[in-house]
Amino acid sequence: MGFVRSPKDLLRVVQTVMMYLFNAEHTALHIVTGNQTSQLIYSGITKQVEKVPSTAKTSLVAHCVTLRSSLSVHFQKAPGGSPRKPNQYAANVDLPIPSEHNTFLHTFPIMNAS
């Protein structure tokens, strides 16, 4: 596959595939080292891929890393308010949850280097 030549290309491919297959509105890519994760973010300002360490030990991403398996969570909109979030949800690590409609958040590993 010659179209993935850099981390920036990888982020773009993951986002494009997730949007095409699942109508995803947001995507994120986390690199896992042991039980720690870092999110890869493309900065439009510096034109570089930045590695942002995740400090939250309780998040949906951390839960997926710990179990080494996928996780899907349904955020059901509360009457007259925003979606209810499970205790594991961490806004500084997990993707944002839109408040205007019910949402599914899918977290899953795409490869394993071990």
Contacts in CASP RR format, 6 or more apart in sequence:
PFRMAT RR
TARGET T0000
AUTHOR 0000-0000-0000
METHOD contacts of the structure
MODEL  1
MGFVRSPKDLLRVVQTVMMYLFNAEHTALHIVTGNQTSQLIYSGITKQVE
KVPSTAKTSLVAHCVTLRSSLSVHFQKAPGGSPRKPNQYAANVDLPIPSE
HNTFLHTFPIMNAS
3 9 0 8 1.000
3 13 0 8 1.000
4 10 0 8 1.000
4 13 0 8 1.000
6 49 0 8 1.000
7 40 0 8 1.000
7 49 0 8 1.000
8 42 0 8 1.000
8 48 0 8 1.000
8 49 0 8 1.000
10 29 0 8 1.000
10 40 0 8 1.000
11 29 0 8 1.000
11 40 0 8 1.000
11 42 0 8 1.000
11 49 0 8 1.000
12 42 0 8 1.000
14 27 0 8 1.000
14 29 0 8 1.000
14 110 0 8 1.000
15 24 0 8 1.000
15 27 0 8 1.000
18 24 0 8 1.000
18 27 0 8 1.000
19 25 0 8 1.000
19 27 0 8 1.000
22 106 0 8 1.000
25 98 0 8 1.000
26 95 0 8 1.000
26 96 0 8 1.000
27 95 0 8 1.000
28 39 0 8 1.000
28 95 0 8 1.000
29 39 0 8 1.000
29 40 0 8 1.000
30 37 0 8 1.000
30 38 0 8 1.000
30 39 0 8 1.000
30 40 0 8 1.000
30 54 0 8 1.000
30 61 0 8 1.000
30 65 0 8 1.000
31 37 0 8 1.000
31 38 0 8 1.000
31 39 0 8 1.000
31 40 0 8 1.000
31 51 0 8 1.000
32 65 0 8 1.000
32 109 0 8 1.000
34 65 0 8 1.000
35 62 0 8 1.000
35 65 0 8 1.000
35 66 0 8 1.000
36 53 0 8 1.000
36 54 0 8 1.000
37 53 0 8 1.000
37 54 0 8 1.000
37 61 0 8 1.000
37 62 0 8 1.000
37 65 0 8 1.000
37 93 0 8 1.000
38 51 0 8 1.000
38 52 0 8 1.000
38 53 0 8 1.000
38 54 0 8 1.000
39 51 0 8 1.000
39 52 0 8 1.000
39 54 0 8 1.000
39 93 0 8 1.000
40 49 0 8 1.000
40 50 0 8 1.000
40 51 0 8 1.000
40 52 0 8 1.000
41 49 0 8 1.000
41 50 0 8 1.000
41 52 0 8 1.000
42 48 0 8 1.000
42 49 0 8 1.000
42 50 0 8 1.000
43 49 0 8 1.000
43 50 0 8 1.000
54 61 0 8 1.000
54 62 0 8 1.000
54 92 0 8 1.000
54 93 0 8 1.000
55 92 0 8 1.000
56 62 0 8 1.000
56 90 0 8 1.000
56 92 0 8 1.000
56 93 0 8 1.000
58 87 0 8 1.000
58 88 0 8 1.000
58 90 0 8 1.000
59 88 0 8 1.000
59 89 0 8 1.000
59 90 0 8 1.000
59 93 0 8 1.000
59 94 0 8 1.000
60 71 0 8 1.000
60 73 0 8 1.000
60 86 0 8 1.000
60 88 0 8 1.000
60 89 0 8 1.000
60 90 0 8 1.000
60 93 0 8 1.000
60 94 0 8 1.000
60 105 0 8 1.000
60 107 0 8 1.000
61 90 0 8 1.000
61 93 0 8 1.000
61 94 0 8 1.000
61 107 0 8 1.000
62 88 0 8 1.000
62 90 0 8 1.000
62 93 0 8 1.000
63 71 0 8 1.000
63 88 0 8 1.000
63 107 0 8 1.000
64 70 0 8 1.000
64 71 0 8 1.000
64 107 0 8 1.000
64 108 0 8 1.000
64 109 0 8 1.000
68 109 0 8 1.000
68 112 0 8 1.000
69 108 0 8 1.000
69 109 0 8 1.000
70 106 0 8 1.000
70 107 0 8 1.000
70 108 0 8 1.000
70 109 0 8 1.000
71 106 0 8 1.000
71 107 0 8 1.000
71 108 0 8 1.000
72 104 0 8 1.000
72 105 0 8 1.000
72 106 0 8 1.000
72 107 0 8 1.000
73 86 0 8 1.000
73 89 0 8 1.000
73 104 0 8 1.000
73 105 0 8 1.000
73 107 0 8 1.000
74 102 0 8 1.000
74 103 0 8 1.000
74 104 0 8 1.000
75 83 0 8 1.000
75 84 0 8 1.000
75 85 0 8 1.000
75 97 0 8 1.000
75 102 0 8 1.000
75 103 0 8 1.000
75 104 0 8 1.000
75 105 0 8 1.000
76 83 0 8 1.000
76 84 0 8 1.000
76 102 0 8 1.000
77 83 0 8 1.000
77 99 0 8 1.000
77 101 0 8 1.000
77 102 0 8 1.000
78 84 0 8 1.000
81 99 0 8 1.000
82 97 0 8 1.000
82 99 0 8 1.000
83 97 0 8 1.000
83 98 0 8 1.000
83 99 0 8 1.000
83 102 0 8 1.000
83 103 0 8 1.000
85 97 0 8 1.000
89 97 0 8 1.000
94 105 0 8 1.000
94 107 0 8 1.000
95 105 0 8 1.000
97 103 0 8 1.000
97 105 0 8 1.000
END
